[in-house]
């Protein structure tokens, strides 16, 4: 691979578009679960980093929920100091290889990039991934210094409930501050949605495991198969000597449409469908004996990133026809544009302005038909999206063998209902302020359990803020 010279890189600043991301061709990748986006080469990274203008006013940082010093790490790439770039990122983020792959940078840091005013913004997420992958390939783990102001000898212990992105980030920040941190996870492996929700082709589990190993290397103890609310309660953790508890249990309770036929065989929630495929390795059958039934014709109800993940997984599991059914237009689809385009490249079809109203089955109670109504868009609703209205006399059927319902998730009620004094709102989410402070002294919360289902990076930002608040709280204790 020939690297660009300094004179060549001087011309890169004039390039208005991002360096393309190399990807597997759509016709090939539907037959495997290998990662779709292949990552930047060193030459790609140098070209893209050269587009950064090194603005005096660092607007890009305003869009980063964990406050990564973006200009500084890109400057290190320009200098070909990739170890220094990794250290600069890890000063603020414990999960760079994950963020570089699944975070919606186009709506966050890249949204504020000055280059986006006349052309495309700098590909900050792709550069972050490059640095993280360079670190992994170099077999050299960059680790920021551990603070000595609070140390293990003073007995300050903190418990983290839930090993998803919020919990892992909070644990990493506190460990870097010198706390003794124990992370409790209900499942048999840590990672939360990173492990059970996001498919292998978008986020390889080896990448997640590497980031978890890094959190462990900071001194975090991770206990799996511990269900807080059953095995132990929050009050028991506080009574056992933990100075504080952070709750980051996410949003793992699936929502349903409440239409006739949702209990038919062959109807999955996206949570179950993706958990079987990802965490339980159904895609590797028969090496793993996890059962998952995918028929010839699959309908996925919803149009967020989870719906795209389910549709693209179904294609790889052998479905001949996969259709996204969504009651609004493409302009209102909440999924990332990149995920929608990847789904199209893989043969996923889209039935927009279509409202599912009933599922019908055969004599053996297997789903066979999805009944829908055509829609038109009316006025905007509370979310700012135009509300769909059913068109009369537009009922029609769609032949299906499998249906995946991907219309969002809510909070698991176990922790709130077993923790006296912990306030929740009408949706069952824990009530907490921007610093994660809840109604119960010593208990903090953040991520999807507070906000409802959101992005990985927002959960990480919440975990980081809560870690700072926990530090202030514990330092104020007698």
N, C-alpha and C positions, 0 to 999 in steps of 0.2 A: 504494500500500500504506500503510495507516494503522498507525503504530507505537503500541504501548500506552504510556499515560502512567504517571507515577511512582505515582499512586494505584492504578491498575489493577495494576501490577506488585507492589504490596505484598500483593495477594490471591493472587498466584501461589504464594507459599510454602505455602499451604494445599492446593494441588492435589496429589493423591497419585499421579497417573499422568503418564508422560512425554508430552511434546508429540508427537503422531503424526508419523511421517515420510511426507511426500508421496511417492507412487509412481505409476508407470504402471499402469493397469489390466492385470490378467493376460491378458485376451482380446486386448489390443492389443500388449503387449510380446512375445508369442511370435512376432510377425511382424517384429521388428526386433532389432538388437543394441545399441540405445541404452540408456543407464544406467537401471536399474529405479528405484532410490531417487533422488529428485530433489533432496534436500537441504533444509535449513531455510531459510526466508526470514529476513530480519532480525527481523521481528516474532516468528517462531517461536523464534529464538535468544534474544531478550530474555525471552520468557515462560519458556523452559526454564532459562535462567541464573538467573532470579529464584527458582527452586525450590531453588537451592544454599543450604545453611544456614551456610556459612562456618565449619565446625566448627573448634574450637581444636585438636583432635587430628585431623590430616589422614589419616584412614584410607584414603581413595581412593588416595593416593600409594603405599600399601603394595602395591597390586595392579598398579602400572605398572612393567613391566620396564625402561623407560628413565628412570623417575623424573621425569616431567613434573610441574611445579608446578601441579597441576590447580586448586586453589582460586584461585591467583593469576591464571591465564588466564581463568577464569570470572568473576572479579571485574572484569577488564578488559572483558569483554563487557558486564557490567552497566553499566559506565561508558561504554559505546559507544566504547571505545578499541580498535578491532579491530586496528590496527597494533601496539599494545602487547601484545595477546593473542597475535598471531602471533610477536612477538619472544620472549615468555615461553615459548611452546611450543618454538620453535627453539633455545632455550638447551639443550634436552635431546634434541630429536628432529629429525632431518634429513628425515623423510618424513611430515609430518603429514597431507597429503591422502590418502595411502595408508592410514595407520593409521586415520584417521577413517572409512574405508570398509570395510576388510576385517578389522580386528582384533576378536577376540571379547571386547569390553569387558565383556559380561555375566559373564564368568568371570574378569575381572581387576579393573580399577579400579572398575567399577560394582558388582562383587560386594561391595566393602567400603564402599560409600556408605551412610551412616546412614539415608538416606531409604528404602532398601530394606527396612528393618525393619518399616515400616508403609506399604506401598504400593510404588511403583516407584522405583528409584534415579534420580538425575539422569542424563540422556542425555549422558554425557561424550563419547562417541565422535562423536555427531552434532554436538555443539558444536565439537569439534576440526575436523571436516570443514567446518563453517560458516566457521571462522576461516581455514582454508587456502584455501577457495574465494573468500572475500572478498579475500584477498591476490592471488589470481590475477586476479580481476575488476578489481581496483583498478590493475593494471599497475604495482604498486609491490612490488618484492621486498625483503622484510625479511631482513636478514642480521646475525647476531650478530657482535660484534667478533672479529677473529683475534688469537690470543695472540701476543705478541712474544718470549716466553721462549725458544722454539725457532724458528729461522727458516731460510729456504732457503739462507742464506749459510753455514751450518755443515756442509752436506753430508749431513745426516741424511735418508736416503731409506728409505721403507717400501714394500714391494710387497704388494698385495692380490690374492688369487686367487679370482675369482668375483664377478660384479657383481650378486648377488642382495641381499636385504635386509640380511643380515649383513655382506657385503662393502661395500656402499654406506654403511652406518652407520659401520663401522670407518673407512673412508676419510674420511668427513665429519668425524668426531671428531678424527682425526689432523691433517687439514688445518686445522681450527680451532685446533689446537695449534701450528701453524706448520711441520709436517712437509711434505717433498716426497713426495707419494703418487702411485704409479702403480698403476692397477687393471687387471688382465688378465682378459679375458672370452673364453671359448671361442666363443660364438656371435657372430653379426654385429651384434647390438645388445645393449647392457647391460640389466640389469633382472632376469635370472634368472626365477624363478617368477612374478614380477610381470608379466612380458611373455609368457611362454609358457604359464603355467598358469592364471591367473585370467582368466575371460572378460571381454570388452569390456563387457558389460551390468552387470557387478559392479565392474569397475575399468577405466575407459577408459584406453587406452594413451597418450593425450595427457596424462593426469594423471601417469602414471608418467614420461613423457618430461620433463615440467616439473620433477619432483622430481630426476631425473637431471641436468638442466641446472643445478639449484641446487647439486648436489654438485660439478659441474664449476666453477661460479662460485667455489667455495671454493678452487680451485687444483688439484683432483684431475685428473690425466691418465688418460684411459681408453683402453686399447688393446684393440680387439676382434679376433676371429679368431686369438687366441693361445691355444693349447691347452697348458696347463702339464702337463708329463709327456710331451709330444711336441715342441712347438715349442721350449720351454725347460723346464728342470727347476727344482725348488726349490733344489737345490744350486747351479745356475748363477746363479740370482738372488742368492743370498748371496755367491757369488764375484764377482759383478758390482758389488758395493758396496752392496747393500741391507742396511741394518742389521738388518732384521727382515722376516718374511713372515707374513701372515695368510692362512689357508686357510678360505674360506667357500663351498665348491663345492656345498653343498646335498645334497639327496637326489633324484637324477634317474633312478635305475635302477628301472624298474617291477617290482613283485612280480606273480607269477602264481599261479593256483590249483593248477597241476600236475594238471589233469584232462584226460581224453581230449578231443581236438578243439580245443585252444587254438590250434593252428596253421592252422585253417581260414581261408579268405578271409572277410572281413567281421568278423573278431575283432580289436579294437584294445586296446592298453593305454591307460589314460586319458592317460598322458603323450603318446603319439603323437596321439591323437584331439584333445586340447586344444592341443597345439603346432601341429598343422596348422590348426586353427580360429583360434587367437589370433595367434601369432607369424607364421605364414605366410599369414594373412588368407584362409583358405578360405571364410569366410563372405561374402566380397566377390566371389566368382566371378561373372562372368568377368573382372572388373577385375584380379584376382589368379588365376593359373592353378594354384594349389595343389589337387591332387585330394583329395577326401574323399568317401567313399561312405556315405550314410546311407539305410538302407532304410525301409520303411513301419513296421516293428515293431522297436524297439530295446530291448534289455535292458542295464541297467547293474548290474554286480555290485559291491556295496559300498554303504555308507551314510554316508560321511564327506563333508566339504565338496567334495572332488574329485569324488565320485560325483554330488553335486547339480549341480556345474558341468557335468559331462558330460551328465547327463540334460537339463538346461535348454538346453544348447547343441544337443543333438539335436532338441529340439522346434523351436527356431528354424531349424534346417537343413531342416525339412520333415517330420520323422517324425510319423506320425499317432498311434502308440501308443508311449509310452516308459514302461518299468517299472523301478523300483528293486527289485532282488532282494537280500534281506538275511536272514541266518540267525538273527538275534536279533529282539527286539521293538522297538517304537519307543522305549521307555525307554532302550535301550542304544545307540541310534543316535548316533555321534560328531559328526555334522554340527550346526552351529548351528541352533537352533530357527527363527530367521528364514529361513535358507536352505531348510529343510524346508517351511515354510509357503509361501514363494515358489514352490517347485517344485509344490506341490499346486495353488496358484492358477493355475499354467500348464498344468495337466492331466496332470502326471506321476503315474503310478499306483505303488502300493507293494505288493509281495508280501513280507510279513514272515514270520519263522519258516520260511524257505524256503532250502534249501541246494543250490546248483548242484553237480552231480556229473559231468556230461558234456555235451559239445557235439556235435551230429550235423549232417552236411552232406549236400549232394546229390551227384550224379555229377560235377559240376564243382568240387567241394570248396568250395562256398559254404555258410556256416553257415545252417541252416534250423530247428533245434530245440534248445532248452535243456532238458536233463533235470534234474529237481530232486527232492529229498526234503523232505517236511514235517518240521518240527522242534518240539521242546518245550524249555523252559529248565530246566536242572538247577542245580547249585551254582555259586557264583561262581568265576571263574578268577583267575589271578594279577593281572589288570588290575582286578579288582573287579566285572566284569560276569559275569552268569550264563552258564554255558557251554551252548551248544546241543547237543541230542542228537537224532539222526535217529529218526524214527518208522518202524518197520518197515512194509513193504507200502504205503508212501505215495508211491511213485514216480509222477511225472506229467511231462508235457511242456508247454513253452511255445513257441509258434511265434515265430521271430525271423528277421530279415534281417541285423541288426547286433548285435554284443555288445561292450560296453566294460567292461574289467576294471579296477576302481578299488578295489583292496584295499591300497593303500599303496605306498611307494617305499623304496628303500634307497640307500646311498652308491655313487657311481661310484668304482671302485677305482683309477682311473688315477693320481691324485696319491699316494695311500699306497704303491702298488706301485712307484713310480719314485722314492721318497724314502727312502733308507736311514736307519735310526734313528728312523723315525716309527712309534710304536706304534699298533696298531689292536686293537679288540676282536673277539669271535667273529662279529659281524655286519658287520665291515668298517668300522665307524665309527672315526674318529680318537679316540684317548684324550686327553682334555684336562681340566684342572680347571675350576673355576667362573670363573677369570680367563682361560681359553683357553690356558694354558701346556701345551705338549705335551712329549713325551719328547725332542724334538730342539731343542737350544739355538737360540734366535732364531726358532723357528717356533711360531706361535700358530694356534688354530683355534676356530671357533664356528659355531653355527647347526645346521642339519640334518645336516651332515657329522659332527657330534659326537653330537647327541641323537637322530638319526633324524628322520623327518618330523614337523614341529611347526608352530607358527603364525609368521606374519610378525613379530609384535611380539616373540616370544621370540628369534627370530633376530637382530632388531635389538638386543635387550638383550644378547645374547652378543657381538655386534660392538662394542657400546659398552664392555662390561667389558674385552674384549680390547684395545681402543685404550688404555685406562688402563694395562693391564699392559704393553703394548708401550712406552708412554711411560716407565714406570718402568724397564723393561729397557734401553732405549736410553740413558736418562740415566745409567745405571750403567756404560755402556761406556767404555773408556778413550778 
